[in-house]
Amino acid sequence: NSTCFNITANNVILDGQGYKITGDTGSGDYGVAATGRANITIKNLNINSFWRGVYFNFTTNSTIENNTFYNNSNRGIYFDSSSDNNLISSNTINLSDIEGIQLFGSNGNRIVNNTIRNNNKAILIASNSDNNYLENNIINLTTLGGLYVQGKSINNTFKNERIANTG
């Protein structure tokens, strides 16, 4: 009923080796959280039933890859305030009540080769999130829409996005 992994150092690799962590979908609970960190890798982890699956705040030059996110009540992945130059790659994100992925005031991130299904919204780029690059993401069965860009976010690139059955 709280954060499962709170990363408090730089240069950390969290390799879940296919194991699953499960929360209670309670507000403020994170599967993995990092604030003010750099060079974090989160991979091969099943993150289920947290409020937010992965939460980065002022976290840079990090990677989230080959994870499965399921039934996270707020967002699968949330980058807050200057979480810049990160990579989100080859993840599967299902059943997030708000967005599968949200960038808030975060720049220069790459979001590639992810599958995002059965979410309220798939990807939201908000509040001055600039120069992000999205490619080869599969977005399907979203209630309110596939890709949102808002809040003066500029110079974002979308390439070969596959979007179907969205609101």
Phi, psi and omega in degrees: 000026176208193179291133181281307180238119175248108184275120186240019178219163174274166174059049180250135171248118174254101179255106182287350178049033177087358179286161182246138169246141185227130177254198180242016182060016181289147181302131178086002179268131180242142171294308177222133178229142175216130179233127177067036183243167177218152175058051176259139173237128175239118184214156173056042183234139173262118186245110188234138167063039170257171174292311171230132182296301175233132179236119174247133175227120185052042181245128190233162173051045185237168185227136172237109187218145173059040177250161173242128178246129183218129171058040174274126195289340180248293179214150174290305180229131180228118174258120183248143167039094173060037169271092193248154173058043178254164177239129171244111189220137170059038176258158171243126184234117182232142168060048169269133184292331181254273177235153171293312179224135172228134171252126180234108181061037184233136191235153172068025179270154176244128178237103188225144171059036177260154172246121185235112185228153171055040176250166174296304170233152180277298184225130175239124175250112192226160168053067176062041172268108189245157171058036175268153184235125179238132181210141172057035174270143177254120182239125186212145172057053174258146184286313186254348177149169184271293183240131176237135171233124183209173174068046177062030175279128185231164175056038175266142184246134178237126182223128175055038175285137178247109186238128179213152174054051178249156180290000000 
